Amino acid sequence: MSIANDIIFLSLRNAGVNGVGQTPMPDDVNDSFKILNALLNEINLERTVKANRVKVPTFPDLTTDVPFWSDFEHVLLTSMAVRLRQIYALPPVELDVKLALSALEAFNAINLQQIAPIVTGVPETVRQAVFLALRLAGRITDQQSVSDSSADVNDAFSLLVMMLGQWQRKRWLVWNEVDVSLISTGANFYTIGPRQDFNVARPDKIHAAKVRLGPGQFGAPGAVLPEPMPFVLGQQPTPPTPNLVNIPLAIIEAKEDWNTIAIPDLKSIPAAVFYDSSFPVGRIYFWPVPPANAYQMQLTVKASLPSYGSLDDELDLPPEYLDAVVNNLAVRIAVASPDAKVSPLLLAEARASLNTIKMTNSQIPLLSMPSALSGHRGSDYSSWAGRGLNQAWTVGGTSVLG
């Protein structure tokens, strides 16, 4: 049992106010009771500043049992003895002061580590990753935490979102590429972005492009290419259209090159594609312009890294990304801290974890050479022409067929 009366009696004796076998005076007990609860309120105030969510209970009276203190009575006894010697104008005992400080520091530390919920294993939510990064950056210690609504957490969350935005633009930090496609409508351009013609996150660039032709169609109007039907138990599945032909497209990287095309609205089999990376919606231009319902156009872009809106969001990252996210976020937090000191070990871990992702995601295509260097016959080999069409369409040359 932990009752205030027992703690007060022992504290008065430890402080030297009462001797062995001496019963404390009622006024001493009442004063000590007030001092005890004042000490507890002071501890709670300090824990509030340090964002310790565990609040210690006070004693309602001298005889009520407060079970919380059963394992921590030594903290109260040592702290009360020092406080009582001060109140009764007795000289401090250096050893008692050290014991009281040590006990109180350990008490606050262990309670800070007992904050629920404690999740074993790797971080699963944004909150867990942010708090772990704050600890690695030195913003959280065993004596100092932060609340969910603090500026520390808000800044760390903002840094995480901005960091992933930078990673999104680096191919070696995105784990795969995705294909998006649609059937030509005859439009001169198509929009790309969320809820646009190409319904995907606005990309920074197009990594590859192609058009798909049906067997014997080669752009015949109305030739919509069917997708394979899903298998349904008890039904005969519809076989996919056989021998669909993919024609790779050349990618025009710069608008200056795109503007050199003499007849931009020429309609035929596409040979090249240009991406105008406008914001917030990009535009995709195929050249020549594919007629309506004639071709299936497909683009290859980087997959989207997760976009977080709150601390409760799931991280939704491959396992190898967790170490890189936490360590690199910790570096950014440390750089933004007032003292701006980054541990060399933390910096090394951040770099090593990023290198692991880079090696995992690296996909290096086979080396190819321009036809002008390979000795291929033809005229203007610097023009934009689809490889699959073998220069069926050229820009700026003297002939249209190689």
TACORDA-V201914 format. One record per backbone hydrogen bond with DSSP energy under -0.5 kcal/mol. CO is the residue of the C=O (numbers start at 0). NH is the residue of the N-H. Records with the same first field share a line. If there is no record, write none. Layout:
BEGIN
CO: NH + NH
END
This chain:
BEGIN
1: 65
2: 6
3: 7
4: 8
5: 9
6: 10
7: 11
8: 12
9: 13
10: 14
11: 16 + 17
12: 15
18: 21
24: 28
25: 29
26: 30
27: 31
28: 32
29: 33
30: 34
31: 35
32: 36
33: 37
34: 38
35: 39
36: 40
37: 41
38: 42
39: 43
40: 44
41: 45
42: 46
43: 47
44: 48
45: 49
46: 51
47: 50
49: 144
50: 52
52: 54
57: 59
60: 3
61: 4
64: 66
65: 68
66: 69
67: 70
68: 71
71: 74 + 75
72: 76
73: 77
74: 78
75: 79
76: 80
77: 81
78: 82
79: 83
80: 84
81: 85
82: 86
83: 87
84: 89
85: 88
91: 93
92: 96
93: 97
94: 98
95: 99
96: 100
97: 101
98: 102
99: 103
100: 104
101: 105
102: 106
103: 107
104: 108
105: 109
106: 110
107: 111
108: 112
109: 113
110: 113
111: 114
116: 118
117: 119
123: 314
124: 128
125: 129
126: 130
127: 131
128: 132
129: 133
130: 134
131: 135
132: 136
133: 138 + 139
134: 137
143: 140
146: 149
149: 153
150: 154
151: 155
152: 156
153: 157
154: 158
155: 159
156: 160
157: 161
158: 162
159: 163
160: 164
161: 165
162: 166
163: 167
164: 168
165: 168
166: 169
168: 170
169: 172
170: 173
175: 302
177: 300
179: 298
181: 296
183: 292
189: 283
190: 197
191: 281
192: 195 + 199
196: 198
197: 192 + 199
204: 206
207: 299
208: 248
209: 297
210: 246
211: 295
212: 244
213: 216 + 217
219: 222
221: 223
223: 225
231: 234
234: 236
236: 238
237: 228
243: 245
244: 212 + 246
245: 247
246: 210
247: 387
249: 251 + 272
250: 252
251: 274
253: 257
254: 258
256: 259
257: 260
262: 265
265: 267 + 287 + 288
270: 249
271: 286
272: 251
273: 275 + 284
274: 276
275: 277 + 282
281: 191
282: 275 + 284
283: 189
284: 273
286: 270 + 271
288: 267
289: 185
290: 293
291: 221
292: 222
294: 183 + 296
295: 211
296: 181
297: 209
298: 179 + 300
299: 206 + 207
300: 177
305: 307
309: 312
310: 126
312: 125
317: 320 + 321
318: 321 + 322
319: 323
320: 324
321: 325
322: 326
323: 327
324: 328
325: 329
326: 330
327: 331
328: 332
329: 333
330: 334
331: 335
332: 336
333: 336
339: 341
340: 342
342: 346
343: 347
344: 348
345: 349
346: 350
347: 351
348: 352
349: 353
350: 354
351: 355
352: 356
353: 357
354: 358
355: 359
356: 360
357: 361
362: 364
369: 372 + 373
370: 374 + 375
378: 380
379: 382
382: 384
385: 388 + 389 + 390
386: 389
389: 401
END
